[in-house]
């Protein structure tokens, strides 16, 4: 009796693709490493984030408020969705304000 190995080769690429999509690793930053104005914003937004909400920040200068970007995804159903949305919004605002540093997810240690 000959076994059909074709199915194994057809399923393998889908498994690899599903692991690649679920393993998004965004750069992170601790709230303590944020500039003072962004730390204050974190303190205001943190209670509303819930289980799945996330915030992202980018800043070129720790004192120039015009060179700081802050975005949060609060009302989301999945944590991964919150991360992606926060990073997307941060990237859009960073491009608008011409902030050169990359956006990072704010993560408590």
C-alpha positions in Angstrom: 0.0 0.0 0.0 1.4 3.4 -1.0 1.0 6.3 1.4 0.1 9.7 0.0 2.7 12.2 1.2 1.4 15.0 -1.0 -0.9 16.2 1.7 2.0 16.8 4.1 3.8 19.0 1.6 0.6 21.0 0.9 0.0 21.7 4.6 3.5 22.6 5.6 3.6 26.0 3.9 0.4 27.0 5.5 1.7 26.1 8.9 4.9 28.1 8.4 2.9 31.1 7.1 0.5 31.0 10.2 3.5 31.0 12.6 5.1 34.0 10.7 1.9 36.0 10.9 1.3 35.4 14.6 4.9 36.1 15.6 5.0 39.8 15.0 7.7 41.3 17.2 7.4 45.0 17.5 10.2 47.0 19.3 9.2 47.9 22.9 10.0 50.5 25.4 9.4 50.7 29.2 7.2 53.6 30.5 10.1 54.7 32.7 12.2 55.3 29.5 9.6 57.7 28.1 10.1 61.5 28.3 8.1 63.2 31.1 5.2 64.4 28.9 4.7 60.9 27.5 4.9 59.3 30.9 2.1 61.6 32.0 0.1 60.6 28.9 0.8 56.9 29.8 -0.5 57.5 33.3 -3.7 59.0 31.9 -4.3 56.3 29.3 -3.2 53.2 31.2 -6.5 52.7 33.2 -8.5 52.7 30.0 -6.4 50.2 28.0 -8.1 47.1 29.5 -6.7 43.6 28.7 -6.1 44.1 25.0 -5.3 47.8 24.5 -1.8 49.0 23.7 0.0 52.3 23.2 3.0 53.2 21.0 5.4 56.1 21.2 8.1 57.7 19.1 10.2 60.7 20.0 13.2 62.5 18.6 13.7 64.8 21.5 12.9 64.2 25.2 11.9 67.9 25.7 10.5 69.1 22.4 6.8 68.2 22.4 6.5 68.8 18.7 8.9 65.8 18.1 6.8 63.3 20.2 4.2 60.9 18.9 1.7 59.0 21.1 -1.1 56.7 20.0 -3.2 54.1 21.7 -5.6 51.4 20.6 -8.1 51.0 23.4 -11.3 49.4 22.2 -10.0 46.3 20.5 -11.0 42.6 20.8 -7.6 41.0 20.5 -4.2 42.0 22.0 -2.4 41.4 18.6 -5.0 43.7 16.9 -4.3 46.4 19.6 -0.5 46.2 19.0 -0.9 46.4 15.2 -3.3 49.3 15.4 -1.2 51.3 17.9 1.9 50.8 15.8 0.0 51.8 12.6 -1.4 55.0 14.1 2.0 55.9 15.6 3.7 55.4 12.3 1.1 57.6 10.5 1.5 60.4 13.0 5.3 60.1 13.0 5.3 60.5 9.3 3.0 63.5 9.5 5.1 65.2 12.2 8.4 64.1 10.5 9.6 62.2 13.6 12.5 60.1 12.6 12.8 57.6 15.5 10.8 54.4 15.1 7.6 53.8 17.0 7.8 51.4 19.9 5.1 49.6 21.9 5.0 50.8 25.5 5.2 47.6 27.7 5.4 47.5 31.5 8.1 45.2 32.7 
